[in-house]
Amino acid sequence: MTINIKEISDKDRNSVLHPFTQLKAFASGELGDPTIVETGKGIRIQDAHGNHLIDGFAGLYCVNVGYGRAEVAEAISRQAFRLAYYHSYAAHTTDELAILSDRLVKMAPGKMSKVFYGMSGSDANETQAKLVWYYNNLRGKPSKKKIISRERGYHGCSVVSGSMTGMSFYHDHMDLPLPQIVHTGVPHHYWGRNPGESEREFSTRRGEELDQLIERLGPENVGGFIGEPVLGTGGITPPPEGYWQAIQAVLKKHDVLLIADEVITGFGRTGSMFGSQHYGIEPDLVTIAKGLTSAYFPLSAAIVGEKVYKVLEDGADKVGAFSHGYTYSGHPIGAAAANAVLDIVEKEDLPGNARDVGAFFQAQLQEKFAQLPIVGEVRGVGLMGAIEFVADRKNRERFDPSLKVGARVSKAARDRGLIARAMPHGDILGFAPPLVTTKGEAEEIVALAEGAVRSVMDDLVREGERI
């Protein structure tokens, strides 16, 4: 289908409120026209001008099975023709929903029992907060309500999940965070370590800080702790050695529920099916979204552990129905899409591909970038990675923010045909390509990124920066 690019651009500019866009600059045309994405296949997309781009970020970490998977589209179509919608209230279900839920309970980390569905990771984490509060009310501990998150953790943009997110620009001018949400230190050894402190020593200190925070708040007031197995939007940062062991010991000591936010790491990205399995995490609640349907349909879930669900069930005679739900909870088309995606994940062993191609990808990143004078750290796991740029490697000094080094590298990569994300909280270039990426494609991604980084280095030298 041929479209009128100007007409679509004008309609978009005049009617769409775009997320994370400088509104005035976009409205005035300063940012240029919107990118109209028309088609996608494998790890590439094509815009309305015919430009082909490698999507080195899988949309927003989510198109794990790649673009253009006919089997998922066919599953959606079959379900739409058969039954486009029915709700899951009052014990209504569909075959796809029952099959999916059984599948998720069996494959999820920890000892899981039930699955509650939403549409996005944000609303799933909103559900998790309500479950923490509900659980503690039902077991006679009504003050145990505070939920601890981490600085630079990302858990969504809604009122509660946005409060859980530990980045100030998600809070500014939005009256967040809520007082029920408290933040503890970021698990990033590179920036957070004391002189001479090993990763394990740093992790022990983070555990001690969490213990002290809970003691200050009062263990009787703390109900939950939420964390991503690997920090995503906060910088694509794998946990330092011993981190999750130290954190879990503190949570068990104080009877605090552990919510594993697997929205990014679920379904193979780390090289294991779930990030919790990769790092020895035993969660009480698990949040999933993105990879659940590879973004072919909006679907999320809060997976409820046996310990929590038993309290909910035992309390039902006292409180009546479980009073939480959305119109689209357990949407049959979403369930059909998820089952088709999980078939691909299992049949093609995408966690295994993320592990094998990911190891090659991580080695390539280290080889091409680790010794560059403007690179402070190269990090990652599986098919997610980041390059962090600094002005002074020896003293770990950041660039002046006005130089916008990360954003410039991201733009230079885009100009070369690669979408890689300029991450917040530093000059960071992030990667999270689809889990179907081959070694040849990984090599191509790294080569395009290297060209972008070197071009920005040359520009900085011309501008008089010492590198």
N, C-alpha and C positions, 0 to 999 in steps of 0.2 A: 504494500500500500504506500503510495506517495503522499506525503503530507506537505502542507505549506508551513515551512519552518518559521517564517516571520509571524504568521498568524498564531501558531501554537505558542511561540515565545511571548507574544504580546498578551495572549489570554492567560498564560502562566503568571507573568509579571503582575497582571492586574487582579489576579484572583487567588493565588496560592500563598499561604503563609508557610514559608519553608523553615524547617528546623535548622538551628545552628547556622543561620545566615544573617549577615549584617543587613538589617532590613532597609535602612535608608540607602546604603550603597547599592543594593540590588534594585530597589525601586527607581533610583535615579539612572540606572544603567552603568554605574561605575564598575560594577563587577562583571559587566558583559551580559550576554544572553545566557539563559539556563542551558545546561547540557541536556538535550533530548535523547534519552537512551531508547533505541528501537529494538535491537535484537541481541541475543547472547548465545554462545555455544562454547561448551567446555569452560575454559578459564578466561574467555574473551567476551567483550561486549562491543557493540557497534552503535555509534551515535547517528543522528539524522543527517550529518554531513558525510557519512561514510567512513569516519575515522574508526579504526580498530584499536582497542585498548586491552592490554592484559589487566585483568582485575586482580591485583595483588593483595586485595583485602576482602575478597569474597563477598562483595556488597558491604555489609557491616559484620564481618566475621561469620556470615550465616549461610552462604550458598555453597555448602560443603560438597554436594554431589555435582557441582558445576551447573552451568546454564544449559537449557535445551534438552532436559531429560524427558523424552517422550513418555516413558513408563509412568512418571509422576503425573504428567498432564492427563494421561489416559485414565489413571486412577481417580483423579479429580472429576473428569468428565463422566465416568461411569457412575460415581456416587451422586453427582448433580442430577443426572437423568433419573436415577433410581429414587433418591430422596435427598433433596437439596438441603433441608433443614428439619430438625426437631430438637427440642430442648432436652436437657438431662435432669431437670428438676423432678422431684417426687419419684425417683427411681425409674425414670425413662432412660432408655439407652438405644444404641444401635450395635450391630455386629462389629463394625470397624472400631467403635469406641471400646467395647469390651475386650476385643483382641489386643488393641494397642495398650490398654491399661495393664492387662496381664503381662504383656511383653515388657513394659517399662518397670513394673515391680520386680520382675525376675532379673532384669539386666542392670538395674540401678545399684550404686554402691550402698553399703550399709544394709541394715535390716529394714526393708521398706514394706509398707502394707497397702496404701491406697494412693490414688492419683486424683488431684483436683485440677481442672483445666481453665485456662484463660486465653488471652490473645497475644500477650507480650511479656517479656521478662520483667518489665516494670510492674505490671499488675500481678504477676506471679509472686514477686517479692512483697507486694502489698498484702497478698494472701498470707505469706509466711509470717509477717508481723502479726496479723490477726490471729493466726494459729498459735503463736507464742503466747499472746495475751489470753486467748480462749483456754488453752491448755493449763496455764497457771491459775486462772479463775476456777476452772473445774476441779483442780486438785487442792483448792483452799489456800493458794498463795497469791492473793490479789495484788500485792505490792510488787511482785516480781515481773516488772514490765519493761525495764530499760533494755534496749538492744544495742550492742556494741558493734560498730563497723570499723574499718581502717581508713586512715588518711590515704587518699588516692585510690581507694576502692571504688568500683562503679557497679551500681545496682539498679539503675533506672532513673526516670525523670518525673514520676508521679509524686504525690505529696510525701508519702512515707518512704518509698524507694529512693526518691530524690534526696531525702534527708539522710538515708543510709549512704548514698554516694558521698565520698569524702573529697570533693573538689569544690572549692569555694564559688567558682563561677556558675555552678549549678544551683547555688543557694542565693547569690546576690540578687537583691530586688525581688525575690520570690518568697520572702518570709520563711525561709528554711535555714537550718534544719529544725524539726520539731524537738521539743525538750526530751522526748522519750528516747531519742537517738544520740548516742555518744560515740566519739571516735578515739581510736588508739593509733599507735605509730605505724607508719608504712613499712612493709617488709622488704625494703630495698637496701641491700648491704652496701652497694656502691656509694650512695649518697648518705646513708644513715649511720655508717660504721664509725666507731671511735678509732683513733690512731692505733694501728697494729691489731685491731680486733678481727678475729677470724669469723667466717660465716657462722659457725656453730656458736661461738661466743656471742655474736650479734643476736642470733635467734634466741639464745638463753635470756639475754637482756630484754628482748621484746616480750618474752613470756613473763618475766618478772614484772615488767611495766604493766602488762595486762592484769596480772594478779594484784598489783598495788591499786590499779584503777578500780577493780571490782571491790576491793576492800574499802576504798574511799566512798564509793557509791553505796556500799552495803550489799553483800551477796543476796540478801533477801529482796533486793530491788532490781536485780539483773536477771533477765529471763532468757536472752538469746545473744548469740554472736554470729555475724554473717561475714563470709569471706569467699572470694574467688580463689580456687586452687592456684591459678596464675593470674596476677593482676593484668587486666585487659586494657581498657581505655586509660588507666592510670600509668601506662608506660610499657605494657607487655613485659612484665617482670616476673620470671619464675621465682619461687620462694627460695631463700637461702637454706643451706644444709641445716637440718634439725628444726626448722621453723614450725612445721605443723605438729610435730611431736610435742614441742614445748607449749604450743597454744592449747592443744587438746588436753594436756595434763591439767592445765589451769581451769579449763571449762568443766572438766569432770569433778575437780575439787569443789567447785562452787555450784554444781547442779545447774549449769547453763546449757541450753540447747544450742547445737551447732547447725547452722544453715549453710550448706555448701551451694554457692551460686555457680552452677555449671552451665549458665547460659552460653558462654563462649567455649568452655572446655569440654562440654558434653558431646558425645558421639564421635570422638576420635581425634580431636585436634592435637592433643599432646602426644599421641602415639599409643595411648590407652583409650578404652571406650569412654571412660570418665576421668577427669583430672583427679578426683578423689582417689581412684584406684592407683593412679600414677604416683601419688604422694602419701599413700597410707592414711588417708582421711576417712573417719567413720562418722558420717553425718547423721543427725536426727531428722533433718529435712533437706530436700534437694530441689533446687530451682533449675528448670530447663526451659529452653525456647529455641531460638535461632536454628541450630542444627537439627532440631526435632522434625521440621519439615523442609529444611534447607531453604527456608523463606519462600517456598512455593505457595504457602498459605499461612496466615497469621495464626499461630498456636503456641501456647506456653503451658507449663504445668508446674504445680507444687506437689512433689512426691513426699508423702507423709510416712515417717517411720513407725514401726510397730509400737514403740514406747509411747509415742505421742497419740497415735490413733486409739490405743487401748483406753487412755484417759477420756478421749472424746466419746467413744462408744459407751463406756461405763457411766458417763455423765448424762447420757441422752434421756434417761427416765426422769431426771431432775429438770433439765432445761428444754426438752422438746427437740424440735427439728434443728438441724445444723443450718443456721440462718446466714448463709453466705453463698453467693452465686452470681453469675452473669448470664445475660440472655444467650450468649454464644458459648457458654461453657460446654466443652465436649462436642463442638460442632462436627457433624458427620463428615463434611468435606475435608475439614482439617485432619480428622482422624484417618481418613482414607489416604490423604497426602502423606501423613506421617508414617503409616504402614508401608507405603511404597518407597519412601525415602529410606526407612530402616532396612527394608529388603536389600536396597543397593548398598548401604553401609556394611551389611553383613556379608552379602554375596561377593562384593568386590574388596572386602577387608580394608576399608578406608582407614581404620586406626593403624593397621599394619603399613599401609602406604604412607600415612603421616609419619610413622616411626622411621621407615626406611628412607623415603625421599626427604623427610625432615632432617635426618642425620646428615645427609648430603648437603641440604640447604644450609644448615647451621655451620657446617665446615666451610662452605663457600663464603658465607658472610664473614666468618673469622679470617679467612685467607685474604679476602679483598679489602676489608675495612679495618681490622683490629689495630693495624700499625699506622693508619693515617693520622697525621698530626692534629686533625680536628675531631677525632673520634675518641671519646672517653670510655665507652663500653659497647660491646656487641653482646647481645643476650637473646635467649629464646629457648624454646623446646618444641619438638615436633614441627608442625607447619605454622608456627607463629614466631616472629622474631622482631628485634628492634635494634637500631643503631642510634646511639645517643651522642650528640655533637657537643664539644666543649671548646672553650677558647684556650685553656691551658690544661693539658693532660696531666702534668706532674702534680699540679696543685688543685686539680678538680675544680676549676673555675669556669662558670658558665659564660656564654656569649651575652653581650648586651641584648636584651629582648628586642630592642628596636631594629636589630639586624635581621630578625626573623629567619634565622638560618634553617630551621626545620621546615618552615613553610616554603622557603625558596628551593630546598632540595626536592620537596614534594612536587612543586610546580615544574621543576626541571625534569623530573621523572615523567610527569604527565605529558610534557612536551615531547618526550621520547617514546610515548606509547605505553607507559606503565602507571597504573594507579597504585600508589603507596601513600599511607596516611601520615600527615604531620600530626603527631600526638600532642596533647596538652601537657602542661607542667614540665616544660623543657623543650630543647631542640632535639626532637626525636622523630625518626622515620620508622614507621611500623609496617609490618607485613603479616598477612594472614590469608594466603591464597587458598582457593578451593582444595579440598582433600584429595581430589583426583589429579592434582598436579604431578607431572612426570619429572624425572631428573633433568631432562632436556629443557623443560619449561622453567624449572627452578634455576637452572644455569642462565637462561635468558633473562629472568627477573633480576638476578644478581648483576648481570652485565649492564642492563639498562640503569639500575640503581647506581652502579659504579660510575657510569658516564655522568649521571646527574650530580653525584657528590663531587666529582673532580671538576665539573664545570663551575659549581658554586665555590669551591676552593679557589679556583682561578679568579673568579669575580671578587672574592674577599681580598686577595692579594692586590688586585688592581685598585681596590678601594682603600688600600693602605693598612689593612688589618694584618697583624702579626700572627702567623700560623706555623 
